[in-house]
Amino acid sequence: MKFLTRLLIGALSLGIAASIVPGIHINTPLTLVLAAFLLGLVNAIIRPILIILTLPITVLTLGLFLLILNALLFLLVAALLPGFHVAGFGSALLGWLVMTIISWAASAIFKD
């Protein structure tokens, strides 16, 4: 049940980000759910590895490199999933930021 709640929150936040941020387009509701699932999977598996590998750069930039890393992972999911299109790095960064804020707020409301 917790997995489904997180998936729905992710899909909802991604859908809102796609409607707010210019340059992010999602073709179908199924693509929206798949993109939310894939983003969760990438954030759970690939992101921790990349954070460890880029730790020196992250320390030098006082953590700001993590913004770039998150936007690049957002672009990676868009590149892997047909039907989920992100126009460029700026759209990915803004989309990731909107999605994170909405997911954080929704998770705080629906916490266990």
MDTraj code that builds the backbone (N, CA, C; nanometers):
import mdtraj as md
import numpy as np

residues = "MET LYS PHE LEU THR ARG LEU LEU ILE GLY ALA LEU SER LEU GLY ILE ALA ALA SER ILE VAL PRO GLY ILE HIS ILE ASN THR PRO LEU THR LEU VAL LEU ALA ALA PHE LEU LEU GLY LEU VAL ASN ALA ILE ILE ARG PRO ILE LEU ILE ILE LEU THR LEU PRO ILE THR VAL LEU THR LEU GLY LEU PHE LEU LEU ILE LEU ASN ALA LEU LEU PHE LEU LEU VAL ALA ALA LEU LEU PRO GLY PHE HIS VAL ALA GLY PHE GLY SER ALA LEU LEU GLY TRP LEU VAL MET THR ILE ILE SER TRP ALA ALA SER ALA ILE PHE LYS ASP".split()
xyz = np.array([
    [0.0823, -0.1189, 0.0000],
    [0.0000, 0.0000, 0.0000],
    [0.0871, 0.1258, 0.0000],
    [0.1965, 0.1203, 0.0758],
    [0.2872, 0.2343, 0.0828],
    [0.3499, 0.2612, -0.0547],
    [0.3814, 0.1537, -0.1271],
    [0.4388, 0.1672, -0.2607],
    [0.3411, 0.2366, -0.3546],
    [0.2152, 0.1947, -0.3511],
    [0.1144, 0.2561, -0.4383],
    [0.0919, 0.4025, -0.4038],
    [0.0938, 0.4342, -0.2748],
    [0.0772, 0.5735, -0.2331],
    [0.1911, 0.6589, -0.2855],
    [0.3136, 0.6098, -0.2718],
    [0.4300, 0.6844, -0.3210],
    [0.4267, 0.6977, -0.4732],
    [0.3844, 0.5923, -0.5413],
    [0.3753, 0.5968, -0.6867],
    [0.2711, 0.6989, -0.7323],
    [0.1567, 0.7013, -0.6657],
    [0.0529, 0.7974, -0.7012],
    [0.0954, 0.9406, -0.6707],
    [0.1641, 0.9607, -0.5593],
    [0.2153, 1.0937, -0.5267],
    [0.3176, 1.1368, -0.6317],
    [0.4054, 1.0467, -0.6709],
    [0.5037, 1.0778, -0.7747],
    [0.4380, 1.1102, -0.9077],
    [0.3365, 1.0321, -0.9450],
    [0.2663, 1.0563, -1.0711],
    [0.1907, 1.1886, -1.0664],
    [0.1277, 1.2166, -0.9539],
    [0.0554, 1.3427, -0.9395],
    [0.1505, 1.4617, -0.9476],
    [0.2629, 1.4530, -0.8776],
    [0.3576, 1.5643, -0.8794],
    [0.4214, 1.5809, -1.0175],
    [0.4484, 1.4721, -1.0864],
    [0.5031, 1.4814, -1.2210],
    [0.4007, 1.5393, -1.3181],
    [0.2754, 1.5014, -1.3025],
    [0.1697, 1.5570, -1.3866],
    [0.1526, 1.7064, -1.3658],
    [0.1597, 1.7506, -1.2408],
    [0.1499, 1.8939, -1.2127],
    [0.2719, 1.9662, -1.2691],
    [0.3904, 1.9067, -1.2524],
    [0.5117, 1.9680, -1.3069],
    [0.5026, 1.9793, -1.4590],
    [0.4470, 1.8770, -1.5234],
    [0.4333, 1.8801, -1.6698],
    [0.3345, 1.9872, -1.7142],
    [0.2335, 2.0150, -1.6325],
    [0.1367, 2.1177, -1.6705],
    [0.1867, 2.2586, -1.6402],
    [0.2791, 2.2716, -1.5450],
    [0.3295, 2.4038, -1.5066],
    [0.4521, 2.4432, -1.5878],
    [0.5460, 2.3514, -1.6025],
    [0.6761, 2.3829, -1.6620],
    [0.6686, 2.3694, -1.8144],
    [0.7025, 2.4760, -1.8853],
    [0.7067, 2.4623, -2.0311],
    [0.8253, 2.3756, -2.0728],
    [0.8021, 2.2914, -2.1701],
    [0.9089, 2.2049, -2.2186],
    [0.9000, 2.0627, -2.1683],
    [0.8044, 2.0331, -2.0806],
    [0.7834, 1.8957, -2.0333],
    [0.6481, 1.8496, -2.0861],
    [0.6496, 1.7384, -2.1599],
    [0.5270, 1.6858, -2.2192],
    [0.5170, 1.5368, -2.1916],
    [0.3976, 1.4946, -2.1503],
    [0.3699, 1.3533, -2.1259],
    [0.2491, 1.3168, -2.2105],
    [0.2648, 1.2135, -2.2919],
    [0.1608, 1.1799, -2.3893],
    [0.0372, 1.1149, -2.3292],
    [0.0532, 1.0133, -2.2454],
    [-0.0623, 0.9393, -2.1944],
    [-0.0533, 0.9243, -2.0422],
    [-0.1656, 0.8945, -1.9770],
    [-0.1617, 0.8695, -1.8326],
    [-0.0741, 0.7481, -1.7963],
    [-0.0701, 0.6482, -1.8825],
    [0.0168, 0.5330, -1.8572],
    [0.1636, 0.5749, -1.8595],
    [0.1982, 0.6624, -1.9524],
    [0.3348, 0.7145, -1.9572],
    [0.3668, 0.7924, -1.8315],
    [0.2690, 0.8651, -1.7787],
    [0.2878, 0.9404, -1.6549],
    [0.3209, 0.8470, -1.5389],
    [0.2471, 0.7393, -1.5254],
    [0.2718, 0.6439, -1.4176],
    [0.4058, 0.5727, -1.4374],
    [0.4361, 0.5348, -1.5612],
    [0.5649, 0.4704, -1.5890],
    [0.6818, 0.5647, -1.5630],
    [0.6655, 0.6916, -1.5967],
    [0.7712, 0.7893, -1.5716],
    [0.7922, 0.8081, -1.4216],
    [0.6840, 0.8130, -1.3451],
    [0.6960, 0.8255, -1.1993],
    [0.7647, 0.7029, -1.1404],
    [0.7293, 0.5849, -1.1910],
    [0.7931, 0.4619, -1.1435],
    [0.9417, 0.4608, -1.1783],
    [0.9733, 0.4974, -1.3018],
    [1.1126, 0.4980, -1.3460],
    [1.1949, 0.6034, -1.2717],
    [1.1358, 0.7188, -1.2442],
    [1.2058, 0.8205, -1.1652],
    [1.2353, 0.7686, -1.0238],
    [1.1381, 0.7004, -0.9655],
    [1.1607, 0.6414, -0.8331],
    [1.2696, 0.5367, -0.8361],
    [1.2711, 0.4557, -0.9384],
    [1.3730, 0.3521, -0.9525],
    [1.5119, 0.4123, -0.9725],
    [1.5211, 0.5132, -1.0572],
    [1.6492, 0.5804, -1.0813],
    [1.6979, 0.6488, -0.9541],
    [1.6063, 0.7134, -0.8814],
    [1.6453, 0.7809, -0.7577],
    [1.6859, 0.6825, -0.6487],
    [1.6327, 0.5618, -0.6527],
    [1.6666, 0.4631, -0.5503],
    [1.7952, 0.3872, -0.5812],
    [1.8258, 0.3667, -0.7083],
    [1.9400, 0.2822, -0.7444],
    [2.0583, 0.3630, -0.7988],
    [2.0347, 0.4435, -0.8995],
    [2.1446, 0.5119, -0.9678],
    [2.1916, 0.6359, -0.8918],
    [2.0979, 0.7133, -0.8368],
    [2.1341, 0.8393, -0.7703],
    [2.2334, 0.8210, -0.6554],
    [2.2152, 0.7239, -0.5645],
    [2.3139, 0.7091, -0.4564],
    [2.4548, 0.6774, -0.5074],
    [2.4627, 0.5984, -0.6113],
    [2.5940, 0.5659, -0.6690],
    [2.6589, 0.6911, -0.7266],
    [2.5805, 0.7705, -0.7990],
    [2.6347, 0.8930, -0.8572],
    [2.6713, 0.9965, -0.7512],
    [2.5966, 1.0001, -0.6429],
    [2.6298, 1.0932, -0.5345],
    [2.7657, 1.0578, -0.4743],
    [2.7910, 0.9311, -0.4544],
    [2.9204, 0.8897, -0.3997],
    [3.0334, 0.9192, -0.4992],
    [3.0101, 0.8913, -0.6277],
    [3.1133, 0.9146, -0.7282],
    [3.1448, 1.0630, -0.7487],
    [3.0458, 1.1486, -0.7295],
    [3.0665, 1.2918, -0.7522],
    [3.0832, 1.3690, -0.6217],
    [3.1138, 1.3006, -0.5140],
    [3.1269, 1.3660, -0.3840],
    [3.2293, 1.4798, -0.3829],
    [3.3474, 1.4641, -0.4446],
    [3.4422, 1.5775, -0.4440],
    [3.3860, 1.7034, -0.5115],
    [3.3167, 1.6857, -0.6240],
    [3.2578, 1.8010, -0.6929],
    [3.1468, 1.8617, -0.6081],
    [3.0691, 1.7767, -0.5434],
    [2.9606, 1.8245, -0.4587],
    [3.0141, 1.9058, -0.3414],
    [3.1227, 1.8604, -0.2822],
    [3.1829, 1.9339, -0.1709],
    [3.2388, 2.0678, -0.2194],
    [3.3059, 2.0673, -0.3340],
    [3.3623, 2.1917, -0.3874],
    [3.2551, 2.2954, -0.4211],
    [3.1402, 2.2504, -0.4657],
    [3.0329, 2.3433, -0.5029],
    [2.9345, 2.3651, -0.3882],
    [2.9690, 2.3173, -0.2698],
    [2.8841, 2.3312, -0.1509],
    [2.7449, 2.2711, -0.1705],
    [2.7384, 2.1614, -0.2430],
    [2.6143, 2.0883, -0.2627],
    [2.5337, 2.1287, -0.3843],
    [2.5721, 2.2344, -0.4516],
    [2.4951, 2.2801, -0.5673],
    [2.5032, 2.1835, -0.6854],
    [2.6063, 2.1016, -0.6898],
    [2.6172, 2.0049, -0.7987],
    [2.5043, 1.9018, -0.7927],
    [2.4460, 1.8814, -0.6760],
    [2.3344, 1.7870, -0.6652],
    [2.2141, 1.8332, -0.7472],
    [2.1970, 1.9643, -0.7628],
    [2.0898, 2.0153, -0.8488],
    [2.1117, 1.9715, -0.9929],
    [2.2352, 1.9817, -1.0372],
    [2.2692, 1.9396, -1.1737],
    [2.2496, 1.7890, -1.1889],
    [2.2928, 1.7142, -1.0902],
    [2.2801, 1.5688, -1.0941],
    [2.1332, 1.5265, -1.1022],
    [2.0477, 1.5889, -1.0224],
    [1.9056, 1.5549, -1.0240],
    [1.8415, 1.5903, -1.1572],
    [1.8780, 1.7037, -1.2142],
    [1.8240, 1.7418, -1.3451],
    [1.8705, 1.6450, -1.4536],
    [1.9959, 1.6006, -1.4449],
    [2.0465, 1.5041, -1.5430],
    [1.9748, 1.3695, -1.5315],
    [1.9410, 1.3287, -1.4106],
    [1.8658, 1.2041, -1.3935],
    [1.7234, 1.2191, -1.4472],
    [1.6651, 1.3367, -1.4327],
    [1.5335, 1.3655, -1.4898],
    [1.5399, 1.3545, -1.6421],
    [1.6463, 1.4094, -1.7003],
    [1.6668, 1.3982, -1.8451],
    [1.6910, 1.2539, -1.8879],
    [1.7597, 1.1762, -1.8046],
    [1.7844, 1.0358, -1.8352],
    [1.6538, 0.9583, -1.8462],
    [1.5635, 0.9817, -1.7525],
    [1.4342, 0.9131, -1.7573],
    [1.3572, 0.9547, -1.8821],
    [1.3634, 1.0827, -1.9171],
    [1.2955, 1.1291, -2.0387],
    [1.3560, 1.0656, -2.1636],
    [1.4864, 1.0412, -2.1619],
    [1.5510, 0.9792, -2.2773],
    [1.5166, 0.8304, -2.2871],
    [1.4944, 0.7660, -2.1747],
    [1.4663, 0.6221, -2.1745],
    [1.3207, 0.5884, -2.2041],
    [1.2302, 0.6796, -2.1734],
    [1.0880, 0.6490, -2.1824],
    [1.0231, 0.7233, -2.2986],
    [0.9781, 0.6507, -2.3995],
    [0.9086, 0.7183, -2.5100],
    [0.7740, 0.7726, -2.4609],
    [0.7413, 0.8920, -2.5044],
    [0.6176, 0.9556, -2.4614],
    [0.6382, 1.0554, -2.3490],
    [0.7577, 1.0602, -2.2930],
    [0.7933, 1.1568, -2.1888],
    [0.9051, 1.2422, -2.2463],
    [0.8748, 1.3692, -2.2736],
    [0.9691, 1.4565, -2.3429],
    [1.0044, 1.5765, -2.2548],
    [1.1335, 1.6037, -2.2450],
    [1.1833, 1.7217, -2.1750],
    [1.2670, 1.7993, -2.2747],
    [1.2371, 1.9286, -2.2894],
    [1.2995, 2.0105, -2.3934],
    [1.4482, 2.0344, -2.3703],
    [1.4893, 2.0503, -2.2472],
    [1.6298, 2.0779, -2.2228],
    [1.6620, 2.0771, -2.0741],
    [1.7844, 2.1201, -2.0443],
    [1.8322, 2.1149, -1.9064],
    [1.7519, 2.2064, -1.8140],
    [1.7189, 2.3262, -1.8626],
    [1.6419, 2.4200, -1.7799],
    [1.5048, 2.3652, -1.7448],
    [1.4388, 2.3047, -1.8408],
    [1.3084, 2.2434, -1.8152],
    [1.3215, 2.1263, -1.7186],
    [1.4284, 2.0498, -1.7323],
    [1.4506, 1.9359, -1.6424],
    [1.4754, 1.9836, -1.4999],
    [1.5547, 2.0877, -1.4843],
    [1.5843, 2.1396, -1.3512],
    [1.4590, 2.1959, -1.2851],
    [1.3833, 2.2750, -1.3591],
    [1.2614, 2.3324, -1.3044],
    [1.1557, 2.2244, -1.2790],
    [1.1448, 2.1275, -1.3686],
    [1.0505, 2.0182, -1.3493],
    [1.0853, 1.9342, -1.2278],
    [1.2134, 1.9054, -1.2112],
    [1.2557, 1.8294, -1.0938],
    [1.2252, 1.9068, -0.9659],
    [1.2495, 2.0377, -0.9671],
    [1.2257, 2.1199, -0.8489],
    [1.0770, 2.1247, -0.8131],
    [0.9923, 2.1463, -0.9119],
    [0.8476, 2.1487, -0.8883],
    [0.8003, 2.0129, -0.8379],
    [0.8483, 1.9068, -0.9014],
    [0.8079, 1.7722, -0.8612],
    [0.8516, 1.7418, -0.7183],
    [0.9707, 1.7830, -0.6812],
    [1.0210, 1.7576, -0.5473],
    [0.9391, 1.8311, -0.4418],
    [0.9066, 1.9569, -0.4677],
    [0.8300, 2.0353, -0.3706],
    [0.6897, 1.9777, -0.3530],
    [0.6244, 1.9427, -0.4627],
    [0.4896, 1.8864, -0.4545],
    [0.4922, 1.7499, -0.3876],
    [0.5901, 1.6655, -0.4201],
    [0.6015, 1.5337, -0.3574],
    [0.6274, 1.5459, -0.2079],
    [0.7116, 1.6410, -0.1701],
    [0.7413, 1.6617, -0.0286],
    [0.6157, 1.7037, 0.0468],
    [0.5384, 1.7977, -0.0099],
    [0.4172, 1.8450, 0.0557],
    [0.3123, 1.7335, 0.0633],
    [0.2949, 1.6595, -0.0442],
    [0.1956, 1.5517, -0.0444],
    [0.2362, 1.4389, 0.0501],
    [0.3637, 1.4087, 0.0579],
    [0.4116, 1.3047, 0.1498],
    [0.3918, 1.3473, 0.2939],
    [0.4053, 1.4766, 0.3211],
    [0.3828, 1.5256, 0.4563],
    [0.2352, 1.5156, 0.4941],
    [0.1485, 1.5361, 0.3979],
    [0.0047, 1.5272, 0.4252],
    [-0.0388, 1.3824, 0.4433],
    [0.0105, 1.2924, 0.3584],
    [-0.0327, 1.1525, 0.3586],
    [0.0652, 1.0592, 0.4274],
    [0.1431, 1.1086, 0.5218],
    [0.2411, 1.0196, 0.5860],
    [0.1704, 0.9140, 0.6701],
    [0.2416, 0.8036, 0.6927],
    [0.1817, 0.6895, 0.7643],
    [0.1596, 0.7216, 0.9100],
])
top = md.Topology()
chain = top.add_chain()
for i, resn in enumerate(residues, 1):
    res = top.add_residue(resn, chain, resSeq=i)
    for name in ("N", "CA", "C"):
        top.add_atom(name, md.element.get_by_symbol(name[0]), res)
traj = md.Trajectory(xyz[None], top)
